[in-house]
Amino acid sequence: MVRRYEKYLPYLLVMPALVVLFLVTMYPFIYAIYLSLYNLDFLAPRRLSFVGAKNYLDLLKDGRFLNSVKVTAIYVISAVGIEITLGILLAHLLRGKIKGATIFRAIFTLPAVICPVVVALSWKIMLHGTIGVINYMINKLTGITPPAWLSMPSTALTAVILVDVWQWAPFMLLVFTAALDSLPQEPFEAAKVDGASALQTLLHVSLPMLRPIIGIMGIIRVVDALRTFDKIFILTRGGPGISTETVDLYAYYVGLAEGGRISYAAAIAVLMTFLTEAIALIYLKLMMRGVKV
C-alpha cells in the first residue's frame, strides 16, 4: 500500500506551500483582474457595472500612462545595465590576489544591506540643491554652481538611477565575485599562458561562462526594479511634473492618492504583470540560448 501511493508523496508535501501561495498571490491577482473589468471609482460612487476591456483600451490612449511606461523602461534598462556591468568589472578587478581585496568587498557591499527608505532619505539630503553635500563638494572643487538634481526634469531621472546603482551594484559585485570563484580555473590559466590581456580574459573567458548567472541576476533585478516605489516616491514623488513617474507611482496616484479609480489602477497592475512576465521570458530565452544547464 505504501509503495502504491509513494508516487503521490511529493505532491502531498508541496501542497501546503501551494495552498499558501495561492491564497497570498493568486487570489489577489484574480481579484485584480475582476476589478479591472468593472468601473469601481471611489470619487464617483455608483452601481458597479461590467465594462469589459474599456479600462485597458483607455490605457493605450492615456498619455500619462504611456509616459510612465517610458520612464519605467529608461529607469530599469539603465539601472540594471549599469549595475550588472559594474558588478562584473569590479568582481573581475578584485578577483586576483590584491592586497586588501576582502576589505574592499566588505565595504562595497554595505549599501546593499541598507533599507531603501534610508537610502532614499540620505540621498535626498545629499542631492539637495542648497544644503546638499554633493553640490557643496562640486562647487568647492570646480567653482561651478551645480543644478538642483532632484528638482529639474533634465536631471531628476538620472539622479534616481544613480541612487539605485549606488545601492545595488555592490550586490552584483558580491554575486559575481562568488560566481567567478566557483568557475574552473583552467580556462583562466590557459588564457594567461597564451598572453591574453585582462580585457580579453574578461570578454572571451569570464563573460561566456557567466552567462547563466548574468541571465538569472538580470531577471531578479529587472523584476525588482519594475516594482520600485518607495525609493522614487521619497526622492521625487514622480516629479518634477511627471519626469520620474513610473508605472507603480502612476497606479498609486490614479487609484488611491488622487483619482480613486480603483478599477483603472487594477488594469494598470494586471497589464504590467503580464508585461513583466513577457519581458522575463524573452530575456531568459535570449540570455540562455546555447547554454547548457
N, C-alpha and C positions, 0 to 999 in steps of 0.2 A: 504493500500500500504506500509506503514511504517513497519507494523508487518510482511508483506510478505518478505521484504528484510532485516529484522533485523538480520537474521542469518548470513548474509554476512558482517555485520558491523565489527566484529573482524578482518576479513581478509583484509578489506579495511584499517583499522587503522594500521596494521603491514606492509602493502605493501610498503610504503616509506622506512622503515628501511630495508626491504628485498632487495629492489632495490639498495640501497646504499651498503649493504653488498655484493651483487653480483658484483657490479662494483669494489669495493675495494679489495675483496678477491677472488671470484670465477673466474672472468675474468683473472687475472694474473695467477691463478693456472692452468686454462685450457690452457692458452698460454704456460706455462712452460711444460705441458705435450706435447703440439705440438712441442716445440723446442727440447724436449728430443728424439723425434723420427726422428730428422734430424741430419745434421752434420755441424752445424754452428761453424766455427772456425775463430777467428779474425786474427790469425797468419798465416793462410793458406787460404786466400780468394779464393773461387771457387764457382761454381754454387751449390746452395743449393739442396741437394738431400735427398730423404727419405731412412733412414737406418733401420727403424723398431726398434726392441729391441736390436740392436747391442750395444748401449751405456750402457744398463742395464747389458748385458752379460759381457761386458768389466769390469764393476764394480766388478763383482763377481771374476774376476781374477786379480784385481788391489790390490797389496799388501799394498800400501799406504792407499787406501780407507779402507781396512779391518782393518789396524792398527788404523785408525781414529775412526772406529766403536768401537773397543775395548777400546780406550782411552775415548770415549764418554760414554760408558757403565760404566766404572770404576768411572768416574767423577760423573755421575748422581746418580748411586746407592749409592756411598759413601757419597756424599754431602747431598743428600736428606735424606738418612737414619740417618745420624748423626744429621741433623737439626731437624727432627721430634722427635728423641729420646731426644735430649737436650731440645727442646721446651716443651715436656710433663713433663720431670723431673723437670725443673725449674718452670713450672707453678704449679706443684704439691707441690713443696717446698715453693713457695711464696703464696700458696692458703690460708694458715691459717692466724691467726691474729698475724703476725710477725711485730714487730716494724720497721717501715720504708719500708714496702713491696711496697708501692706505689712509693716511690722514686727509689727503685731498679728496678721496672718495667720500669719507665721512662728512667732510664739510659741504661738499657739493650736494649730498643727499638730504641735507637738513630742510630745505624748502618743501620737499615732497611730504614731510610729516606735519607741516603746519596747516591748521584749519583754513579752508579757502576764505572764510569770512575775515579771519585775522589778516590773511594775505591782502585781501582787497582793501581793508581799512588802513593797513600800513602803507600800501602803495598810493592810496588816495591822498594821504597826508604828504608823502614824499613827492608826489607829482603835482601838488598844489601850485598854482601859478605865482602866489605871493609868498607863502611861508614854506614851500617845499624845499627840501634839502637838495634835490636833483637840480632844480633851476638855480639854486644858490651856487652849487659847485660849478655848473656850466658857465654861469656869469663870471665867477672868480677866475676860472681857468682860461676862458676865451674872450671875456669882455663883452660878449653879445647878450642881448636880452632874449631868453628862450620863450617859447609860446606857453600858454596855459594848456597843457597837454590834454586834459580831460574836458576842456571847455570849448574846444574848436573842432568842428566836424572833420577837418582835414587831418587831425592828429589823434582824435579820441580812439578810433578803432585800432590804430597802430599801437597806442599805449596799452589798450586792453589785451591785445595779442601778446605784447612783450611781457606783461604781467603773468599771463598764462604760461608762456615759455619759461619764465624765471622759476615758476613753481614745478613744472612737470618735466623739463629737460633733465634735471637730476635723477628723476625716477627712471627715465630711459637710460641714463648712464649706468645706473645700478643693474638694470636688466641686461643690457648689452655687455656689461663687464662680466656678469655671470655666464652669459651665453658664449663669449669669447673664451673664457677659461675652460668651458666644457667641450670646446671643439678639439678635434685631433690636431696634434702639433706637427705631424709630418708635413702637411702642405706648407706650413709657415717656414719650417726648416728648409724645405726644398726651394722655396722662393728666396730665402736668404742666401742659399748656396748659389743660386742662379743669378744673384746680384740684383734682385728686384728692389726697387725703392719702397719707402713706406707707403706712398700713394698707390703704387702698382700692387702692393700686397693687399691694401685695403680694397681696391676696385676688383681685383681678379681672384682673390683668395677669401678674404673675410666676407664681403657682401654676398657672393653666391651661397656660401654656407649659412649665412644669417637670414636668408630669405624667409624661411618659415617663421622665425622669431619676429622679423620685421612685419610680416603679414599679421600675426596674432596681436602684436603690440599696437600696430596701426588700427586694427579693428577696435581694440579696447579703448584707445584714446579718442578715436573718431566718435564712437558711441557716447563716451563720457563728455566730449566737447560739445556734441549736438544738444545735450541737455544742460549745458552750463547756464545757471540762472543767478545764483547768489553773488558770484564774483562781479558779473556785469551790472547787476542791479545796484550793488553797493558803489561801484566805481562811477557809473554814469547814469543809471536808471534808464538806459536806452538812448540817452541824448548825447550831444546836443541835437535837438529835434528828434529824428529817428535814425541818426547816423550809426548808432551802435545797438539798435533794437533788433534782437534775434527773434526767432520764431517763438521760443518759450516765453520771452518777455511780452511779445505781442499777444499771445494767447492769454497770459495773465491779465494784461490791461483790458483786452476786449471782453474777457469772461468774468473778471472779478473786480479789478480796481476801478475801471472806468465805465465799461459798457454794460456789464451784467448779462451779456449774450452767451449764456452757458452752452447752448447747442452749437453756436458758431465756434466757440473755443474748443468744444469737443471734436468738431470736424477738423480743426487745425491739428489737434493732438493725434487723431486717427490717421490723418494724411501723413504727418511726419513720422509716425510709427512705421507705416508701410514703406515710406521713402527711405528711412534708416535701414530697414531690413534689405531693401533692394541694393542700397549702396554697399552694405556689408557683404552681401553675396557676390556682387560684381567685383569688389575689391579683393576678396579672398580668392575668387576664381583667377583673377589676373596675377596675384602675388604667388599663388601656389601652383601655377601652370608649370608642368615639368618637374615638380618637386615630389620626391618620394618620401612619404611619412609613414 
